[in-house]
Amino acid sequence: MMEQALQAECARLGIALTQEQIALFRAFSDALIEKNKVMNLTAITEPEGVAKLHFADCLALLNVVDCRNKSVIDVGCGAGFPGVPMKLGEPSIRLTLLDSLQKRVSWLRETLEILGVEAACVAARAEEYAARENFDIAVSRAVARLNVLAELCLPFVRVGGYFLAMKGAAAKEELQEAKHALHVLGGSVARVAEYDLDGVTRRVIIVRKDRPTPAAYPRRFAKIKQQPL
């Protein structure tokens, strides 16, 4: 059962959810699995898998930095991960979901409205969305390598805020590769958090925004991919 799997994982993470929150997770899981029949949203289609590999994975970010009453942007949110579980787990978050695919964003907007969950759902490319240094926290999950991802995400973060990059086994390698990019973009690595998810070690690279990002960044995405910092 989705609810039992979610409660077990949250207990392991030290995250407490009310019955109302669990019901919202269940409703979002049902909507995700149903929509996935006609739109490619996730390769994970069993409710228990959604609870563990999507919801618990994303909720772990609430242990990484203090998200209470913070403005959070999820860059390249896809089906709403990690932003939606973070919002369901910590309702005080002011959430913006950003994705380049209009049909995914439309589905998220409609679904969250039905659930009564408040979030700004924006269809735009990250390098084109005008919200510079407007957020306390930027998050992203499995979108690109860190040196590319940092150029898309750090410009959104105000000085003193954080960029959280969810990574797996290649985290340390990507971190070495991205050191120059982080410095150029005004960030520095605060730490790398680790947690266990279904027997696999997951990592979150926590980047602190120390200085404003130079106006030249972000560049066009083709340029970012062709010549990463």
N, C-alpha and C positions, 0 to 999 in steps of 0.2 A: 504493500500500500504506500502511496506517495506520502501521506501524512506521517506515517510511522518512520519512514526512511528519512524524511526531513527533520523530524524531531530528534532522531538518533544522531544525525550528523551535527545538528545545532548544539546538542548537549555536549558532543565531543569538542566543538569549537568554543563552547562557553557562551553561546548566544541564546537568549531567551526570546521566544515568540509567544504571543497570545493566541488564543483560539481564533480570534478574528483575523489575525495575520496569517495563520495557517490556512484558513479558508480562502483568503485572497491568493495565496500561493497555489492552492488547489485549482482555483478558478483560472488562474493564468496558465497553469500547466495544461488544463483541459483545452483552453483556447488555442494554445500553441500546438498541441498534438493534432487537434482537429484541422487547423489551418494548414498544417504541414502536409496534409493529404493533397492539397492543391497548390501549395507554394513551398519552395525549398527553404525552410527555416532552420532545421536542425537534423543532424543524423541520429540523434538520440530520441527515440520515440516511445520508450517505456516510461510510465510515470515514476517508477523508482529511480531509473537512470536520470531523468530530468531533475529529481529531487537532489540526488547526490552530485552529479557531474555538472549541472547548471546552477541550481539554486544554492547549494552549500558552498560550491566553489566561489561564487560571487559574494555570498554573505561573509566569507572569510575576510573580505576587504574592510569590513566594519571593525575588525580587530587591529588593522594595520595603522590607520590614522583615525583621529576623532572626526567623524562625519556629521555629528549632530549640528543641525541648523546651518549646514554648509551648502553652498551652491556647487553642484557637481555636473560636469558634462561628460557623457559617455560618447567617445569618438569612434565612429564605425560600429555602432551598437548592434547591427544585424537584427536578431530577433529580440533584442532588449537586454543583452548581457554585456557587462555586469550591472548596468544601471537599474533595471526594474527590480531585481532581487534586493539590491541595496536600498532602494526606496521603500519596498515592502517591509524590509527589516528595520529600517530607521526612517519613519514617515516624516521626520522634520527636514530631511534632505530636500532641497529645491533642485529638481532634476531636469536636465536637458538631454534628450536623446537625439544624436546626430548621425544620420546615415545618408549615403548618396542615392540609395534606391527608394524612389517615391512609394512603390507599392508596399514595401516593408514598413515605412514610416506611417503610411495611411492605416495599415493594419494595427500597428502599435497605438496610434492615436484613438482609433475606434475601440480597441480592446480596453485600454486604460480608462477611457470615458465610461464604458459599461461597468467597469469594476469600481469606479469612483476614485481612481488614483490620479492625482494631479501631476502632470509632467508636460514640458514643452517638447513637442516632437517635430524635428526640423529635417527636411530633405535638402541636403546640400553637400557639396564636397568640403572636406575639412579645411583645405587651403583657401576656400572661397567664402567661408562663413564668417561674417564680420561680427565677432564678439571678442575682440582682443583684450586679453588680461582682465576678463570679466568673471572668472570663476575661482573659487577656493581650491577646487580639486578637479583634475581631468583624469579619467580612467579609460583604459582600453584593454581589450582581450583578443589575442590571436589575430591581429590585423596586419602587422608588418614587423620587420626586424627593428630593433630599438633605435638605431641611428636614423631610420626613416620615420618611425613612429614619433620620436621626440620632436621632429620638426613640424609634424602635424598637430601635436598636442600641447607642447609647452607654450606656444603663443597665446593659448586660451587662459593660462593660469596667471593670476595676479601674484606680484612679489610677496613672498611669505607663504604661498600656497604649495600644493603638491601635485605631481603627476605620478599616477600609479600604473605601472605596466605589468600586466599579468603574463607570466612566462613559465615555461617548463624546464626541461633538462638543459636547454641551451642558454639559460639566463646569464651565466658568468661569461660565456664567450661573447654574447651580444653586448654585455656591459663593457667589456674591454674594447670592443669595436666602436662603441658609441661615446666613449669618454670625450673625444674632441667635439662631437656634435653637442653634447650636453653643455660643455663649457661655452661654446659659441652662442648657444641659445639662452644662456643665462641661468642654467641649472647646475646642480651638483647632487651626487648620490648621497642620500641620507643613510640608507641601509637597504639590505635585501632581506625581506621576511620570507620564512618558509613555513609550510604547513602540509600535513598529510591529507591526501584526498583519495580514498578508496585504494590505499596501498601505494600511491604514487606521490612523490614529493613535488609540490607546486611552489613556485616562487613569485614574489611580487617585488619588482624593483621600484623603490620609493625615491623619487627625484624631487628635491626641494627647489623652488624657484627663488633664486637669490637676487637676480637683476632683471630688468625689463629685457625682453627679446628684441634684438635689433630689428628695425623696420623692414629690412630686406627679406626677412623670413616670416612666414613660410613662402617658399618659391612655388612655382607651378609643379604639380605632382610629377609630370613627366621629367622635369629637371631634377626633382628630389630623387626619383628612382635611378636616373641616369648617372647622377653625380651626388651620392649621399655625402653628407658632411663627415 
